[in-house]
Amino acid sequence: MLIRPSTVLLLLLFPIFDLYVLIKVGGQIGASVAVFLVIFTSVLGYFLFKYQGVNTMAGVKKSLLNGELPAKPLFEGALIMFGAFLLLLPGFITDTVGLLILVPWFRNIIWRKLSSKFQMQAGFHRSNEFSSGNTYESENSEERDASQPRILEGEYKRDD
């Protein structure tokens, strides 16, 4: 996978711009207040990460117990880690983006945008064939020969 030059340029210029904003804001509100806010957001990010992380793990467990793919809870966990990482970086822009990512309703917006995009790109749609609705089929599954039996694998335990 090749990295585009624009991505490298963005990765180099963003920290400089974030530091510039930090210095400008610090000049307006005072250096000690700016440093306090950066430290405060780092501590806040840590506690939000800890709290939201526990909730995310509970969501993963709940999805697995229901026999569902825990895609959303795992995606939220990755977003929470990224948001907490942004809060640990000094700067007001990274702090703002990090705090937004740690807010559940904002993560839901990101999830709705990205999940529909990825499902369309992958060519999968939700199947309502089973009562649980927890299966995914390829769009080409309609081409399956109807005379062939559908085989479902599973385990059977008899309680007498």
C-alpha atoms as a printed R data frame, in Angstrom:
    type eleno elety resid chain resno       x       y      z
1   ATOM     1    CA   MET     A     1   0.000   0.000  0.000
2   ATOM     2    CA   LEU     A     2   1.458   3.310 -1.060
3   ATOM     3    CA   ILE     A     3   1.058   6.422  1.022
4   ATOM     4    CA   ARG     A     4   0.025   9.433 -0.980
5   ATOM     5    CA   PRO     A     5   2.185  12.570 -0.721
6   ATOM     6    CA   SER     A     6  -0.841  14.586  0.403
7   ATOM     7    CA   THR     A     7  -1.244  12.257  3.400
8   ATOM     8    CA   VAL     A     8   2.402  12.689  4.370
9   ATOM     9    CA   LEU     A     9   2.080  16.462  4.009
10  ATOM    10    CA   LEU     A    10  -1.046  16.459  6.189
11  ATOM    11    CA   LEU     A    11   0.673  14.357  8.857
12  ATOM    12    CA   LEU     A    12   3.593  16.787  8.910
13  ATOM    13    CA   LEU     A    13   1.605  20.025  8.833
14  ATOM    14    CA   PHE     A    14  -1.234  19.142 11.225
15  ATOM    15    CA   PRO     A    15   0.896  19.008 14.406
16  ATOM    16    CA   ILE     A    16   2.511  22.313 13.456
17  ATOM    17    CA   PHE     A    17  -0.908  23.895 12.925
18  ATOM    18    CA   ASP     A    18  -2.210  22.426 16.197
19  ATOM    19    CA   LEU     A    19   0.803  23.814 18.056
20  ATOM    20    CA   TYR     A    20   0.244  27.192 16.383
21  ATOM    21    CA   VAL     A    21  -3.383  27.238 17.598
22  ATOM    22    CA   LEU     A    22  -2.244  26.220 21.092
23  ATOM    23    CA   ILE     A    23   0.240  29.116 21.205
24  ATOM    24    CA   LYS     A    24  -2.322  31.614 19.858
25  ATOM    25    CA   VAL     A    25  -4.999  30.531 22.319
26  ATOM    26    CA   GLY     A    26  -2.421  30.498 25.116
27  ATOM    27    CA   GLY     A    27  -1.524  34.087 24.201
28  ATOM    28    CA   GLN     A    28  -5.192  35.087 24.498
29  ATOM    29    CA   ILE     A    29  -6.177  33.236 27.669
30  ATOM    30    CA   GLY     A    30  -2.762  32.949 29.304
31  ATOM    31    CA   ALA     A    31  -0.106  30.262 29.159
32  ATOM    32    CA   SER     A    32  -0.947  28.757 32.556
33  ATOM    33    CA   VAL     A    33  -4.642  28.417 31.662
34  ATOM    34    CA   ALA     A    34  -3.753  26.838 28.316
35  ATOM    35    CA   VAL     A    35  -1.428  24.332 30.001
36  ATOM    36    CA   PHE     A    36  -4.113  23.578 32.599
37  ATOM    37    CA   LEU     A    37  -6.683  22.931 29.850
38  ATOM    38    CA   VAL     A    38  -4.311  20.590 28.001
39  ATOM    39    CA   ILE     A    39  -3.589  18.637 31.196
40  ATOM    40    CA   PHE     A    40  -7.272  18.634 32.144
41  ATOM    41    CA   THR     A    41  -8.344  17.222 28.780
42  ATOM    42    CA   SER     A    42  -5.673  14.534 29.062
43  ATOM    43    CA   VAL     A    43  -6.993  13.440 32.474
44  ATOM    44    CA   LEU     A    44 -10.592  13.688 31.249
45  ATOM    45    CA   GLY     A    45  -9.686  11.594 28.228
46  ATOM    46    CA   TYR     A    46  -8.187   8.929 30.456
47  ATOM    47    CA   PHE     A    47 -11.313   8.628 32.607
48  ATOM    48    CA   LEU     A    48 -13.675   8.738 29.624
49  ATOM    49    CA   PHE     A    49 -11.569   6.073 27.928
50  ATOM    50    CA   LYS     A    50 -11.763   3.891 31.006
51  ATOM    51    CA   TYR     A    51 -15.522   4.330 31.454
52  ATOM    52    CA   GLN     A    52 -16.445   4.056 27.785
53  ATOM    53    CA   GLY     A    53 -14.073   1.110 27.344
54  ATOM    54    CA   VAL     A    54 -15.902  -0.889 30.018
55  ATOM    55    CA   ASN     A    55 -19.233  -0.085 28.341
56  ATOM    56    CA   THR     A    56 -17.842  -1.128 24.968
57  ATOM    57    CA   MET     A    57 -16.621  -4.453 26.299
58  ATOM    58    CA   ALA     A    58 -20.071  -5.048 27.800
59  ATOM    59    CA   GLY     A    59 -21.568  -4.355 24.361
60  ATOM    60    CA   VAL     A    60 -19.195  -6.853 22.728
61  ATOM    61    CA   LYS     A    61 -20.138  -9.487 25.309
62  ATOM    62    CA   LYS     A    62 -23.855  -8.802 24.833
63  ATOM    63    CA   SER     A    63 -23.555  -9.102 21.051
64  ATOM    64    CA   LEU     A    64 -21.662 -12.368 21.316
65  ATOM    65    CA   LEU     A    65 -24.180 -13.803 23.788
66  ATOM    66    CA   ASN     A    66 -26.993 -12.892 21.362
67  ATOM    67    CA   GLY     A    67 -25.146 -14.680 18.559
68  ATOM    68    CA   GLU     A    68 -24.523 -11.464 16.667
69  ATOM    69    CA   LEU     A    69 -21.397 -10.168 15.035
70  ATOM    70    CA   PRO     A    70 -20.004  -7.497 17.420
71  ATOM    71    CA   ALA     A    71 -18.966  -5.160 14.599
72  ATOM    72    CA   LYS     A    72 -20.422  -1.985 16.094
73  ATOM    73    CA   PRO     A    73 -19.026  -2.459 19.622
74  ATOM    74    CA   LEU     A    74 -15.598  -3.319 18.212
75  ATOM    75    CA   PHE     A    75 -15.701  -0.289 15.920
76  ATOM    76    CA   GLU     A    76 -16.698   1.902 18.857
77  ATOM    77    CA   GLY     A    77 -13.834   0.463 20.887
78  ATOM    78    CA   ALA     A    78 -11.365   1.402 18.168
79  ATOM    79    CA   LEU     A    79 -12.848   4.899 17.974
80  ATOM    80    CA   ILE     A    80 -12.618   5.292 21.754
81  ATOM    81    CA   MET     A    81  -8.954   4.320 21.692
82  ATOM    82    CA   PHE     A    82  -8.305   6.811 18.883
83  ATOM    83    CA   GLY     A    83 -10.222   9.570 20.705
84  ATOM    84    CA   ALA     A    84  -8.293   8.944 23.922
85  ATOM    85    CA   PHE     A    85  -5.030   9.008 21.988
86  ATOM    86    CA   LEU     A    86  -5.985  12.385 20.504
87  ATOM    87    CA   LEU     A    87  -6.745  13.718 23.978
88  ATOM    88    CA   LEU     A    88  -3.294  12.728 25.170
89  ATOM    89    CA   LEU     A    89  -1.668  14.815 22.442
90  ATOM    90    CA   PRO     A    90  -1.125  18.464 23.380
91  ATOM    91    CA   GLY     A    91  -3.241  20.832 21.347
92  ATOM    92    CA   PHE     A    92  -6.743  22.211 21.204
93  ATOM    93    CA   ILE     A    93  -7.687  20.813 17.803
94  ATOM    94    CA   THR     A    94  -6.748  17.248 18.742
95  ATOM    95    CA   ASP     A    95  -8.521  17.695 22.091
96  ATOM    96    CA   THR     A    96 -11.699  18.878 20.391
97  ATOM    97    CA   VAL     A    97 -11.736  16.002 17.905
98  ATOM    98    CA   GLY     A    98 -10.855  13.515 20.672
99  ATOM    99    CA   LEU     A    99 -13.688  14.728 22.901
100 ATOM   100    CA   LEU     A   100 -16.151  14.552 20.016
101 ATOM   101    CA   ILE     A   101 -15.131  10.976 19.286
102 ATOM   102    CA   LEU     A   102 -15.688  10.002 22.926
103 ATOM   103    CA   VAL     A   103 -19.295  11.266 22.840
104 ATOM   104    CA   PRO     A   104 -21.590   8.294 22.061
105 ATOM   105    CA   TRP     A   105 -24.009  10.129 19.732
106 ATOM   106    CA   PHE     A   106 -21.083  11.362 17.611
107 ATOM   107    CA   ARG     A   107 -19.716   7.816 17.346
108 ATOM   108    CA   ASN     A   108 -23.175   6.670 16.222
109 ATOM   109    CA   ILE     A   109 -23.082   9.232 13.404
110 ATOM   110    CA   ILE     A   110 -19.658   7.970 12.311
111 ATOM   111    CA   TRP     A   111 -20.887   4.363 12.542
112 ATOM   112    CA   ARG     A   112 -23.945   5.029 10.367
113 ATOM   113    CA   LYS     A   113 -21.883   6.808  7.713
114 ATOM   114    CA   LEU     A   114 -19.061   4.257  7.562
115 ATOM   115    CA   SER     A   115 -21.026   1.030  8.021
116 ATOM   116    CA   SER     A   116 -23.378   1.755  5.143
117 ATOM   117    CA   LYS     A   117 -20.409   2.709  2.967
118 ATOM   118    CA   PHE     A   118 -18.477  -0.472  3.827
119 ATOM   119    CA   GLN     A   119 -21.508  -2.734  3.366
120 ATOM   120    CA   MET     A   120 -22.166  -1.258 -0.064
121 ATOM   121    CA   GLN     A   121 -18.520  -1.637 -1.080
122 ATOM   122    CA   ALA     A   122 -18.354  -5.223  0.173
123 ATOM   123    CA   GLY     A   123 -21.595  -6.162 -1.592
124 ATOM   124    CA   PHE     A   124 -23.360  -7.534  1.477
125 ATOM   125    CA   HIS     A   125 -26.872  -6.959  2.685
126 ATOM   126    CA   ARG     A   126 -28.810  -8.004  5.732
127 ATOM   127    CA   SER     A   127 -30.816 -11.202  5.308
128 ATOM   128    CA   ASN     A   128 -34.199 -11.591  7.011
129 ATOM   129    CA   GLU     A   129 -34.465 -15.273  6.174
130 ATOM   130    CA   PHE     A   130 -33.872 -16.486  9.716
131 ATOM   131    CA   SER     A   131 -35.859 -15.388 12.713
132 ATOM   132    CA   SER     A   132 -32.824 -13.902 14.427
133 ATOM   133    CA   GLY     A   133 -31.806 -11.939 11.331
134 ATOM   134    CA   ASN     A   134 -28.141 -12.352 12.259
135 ATOM   135    CA   THR     A   135 -26.861 -13.678  8.948
136 ATOM   136    CA   TYR     A   136 -25.204 -11.938  6.076
137 ATOM   137    CA   GLU     A   137 -25.358 -13.202  2.549
138 ATOM   138    CA   SER     A   138 -23.623 -12.167 -0.612
139 ATOM   139    CA   GLU     A   139 -25.733 -10.476 -3.255
140 ATOM   140    CA   ASN     A   140 -24.969 -13.506 -5.458
141 ATOM   141    CA   SER     A   141 -26.720 -15.879 -3.037
142 ATOM   142    CA   GLU     A   142 -29.921 -15.652 -5.107
143 ATOM   143    CA   GLU     A   143 -28.036 -17.474 -7.875
144 ATOM   144    CA   ARG     A   144 -27.830 -20.577 -5.681
145 ATOM   145    CA   ASP     A   145 -29.511 -23.658 -7.156
146 ATOM   146    CA   ALA     A   146 -32.895 -23.981 -5.426
147 ATOM   147    CA   SER     A   147 -32.853 -27.792 -5.797
148 ATOM   148    CA   GLN     A   148 -29.761 -28.027 -3.582
149 ATOM   149    CA   PRO     A   149 -30.553 -28.386  0.118
150 ATOM   150    CA   ARG     A   150 -29.437 -25.589  2.396
151 ATOM   151    CA   ILE     A   151 -27.038 -26.961  4.984
152 ATOM   152    CA   LEU     A   152 -26.769 -25.315  8.389
153 ATOM   153    CA   GLU     A   153 -23.960 -26.446 10.641
154 ATOM   154    CA   GLY     A   154 -24.440 -26.577 14.387
155 ATOM   155    CA   GLU     A   155 -24.319 -28.662 17.505
156 ATOM   156    CA   TYR     A   156 -27.118 -30.627 19.075
157 ATOM   157    CA   LYS     A   157 -27.399 -31.557 22.741
158 ATOM   158    CA   ARG     A   158 -30.193 -33.732 24.054
159 ATOM   159    CA   ASP     A   159 -31.326 -33.106 27.614
160 ATOM   160    CA   ASP     A   160 -33.221 -36.129 28.958
